[in-house]
């Protein structure tokens, strides 16, 4: 009688595991170096961790990346391992509770979206700074940090597609089709951002700059993963998508102007120039058909859409404040310089 040896789990290829930043991230990181199902220490809890701190946000990022490209050498079984999911749920509860407190009382989606259309005369966010005063080293830092987002720009939003119906689904697929290059791999927006990075002399490898990036950027990236992975937060994910598309065009115009001013290469300028026109069109489709179609089908999600908009704006403003505080002091915004 012959026996068949048990299958050896296929080890994922991907970026290296980032360095830990505290007990939570150390626990998750150490677990991912072992076979899936290895028990996590019972004493580890997210109860007293800063919901926006480096430790909790990196630990969440490690958990979420298992649903994207994972990390080199990690057992794929960790993606749905119950013990790790329990710890992730505890961290998510802390994160969500903090976000709901920051964004204030519930309001209507129309009100939240209308606020995004107002461009302050004296705007002072990162795109304004980079347009008028930014130096090449600051553009490079900005691109390194934003790579955590842009190298998977449309991926988490795709998770909402099977949760939508009718007009909202058709419109969402139409916008995502553009984000994914309209059938041309060289036009995928994540590919265009990698070209921008290459133009700026940065490493284009997925996940390359996690260790150099602070909690503020991790929070912004984790937000869309949190919304995308939970069907119950589908309204918030649509709100996130609407906020991104609504604010992208004017910000991209400023960044393209700034990149031309500092003499960046054509691929760097092209990424943002492409978004000026494309996202102006996307904004109309998202507001009218994705948001409108969702709320027509599920009016009870109105407040969730507004929460998604407000949480996106809050995390982006927090990131912007971090960047500008560092740059105005003439110092790096990164944990370690490029």
Buried (B, 14 or more C-beta within 10 A) or exposed (E): EEEEEEEEEEEBEBBEBBEBBBBBBBBBBBBBEEEBEBEBEEEBBBEEBBBBBBBBBBBBBBBBBBBBBBBEEBBEEBBEBEBBBEBBEBBBEBBBEBBBEBBEEEBEBBEBBEBBEEEEEEEEBBBBBBBEEBBBBBBBBBBBBBBBBBBBBBBBBBBBEEBBEEBBBBBBEBBBEBBBBEEEEEBBBBBBBBBBBBBBEBEBBBBBBBBBBBBBBBBBBBBBBBBBBBEEBBBBBBBBBBBBBBBBBBBBBBBBBBBBBBEBBEBBBBBBBBBBEBBBEBBEBBBEBBBBBBBEBBEEBBBBBBBBBBBBBBBBEBBBEBBBEBBEEEEBBBBEEB
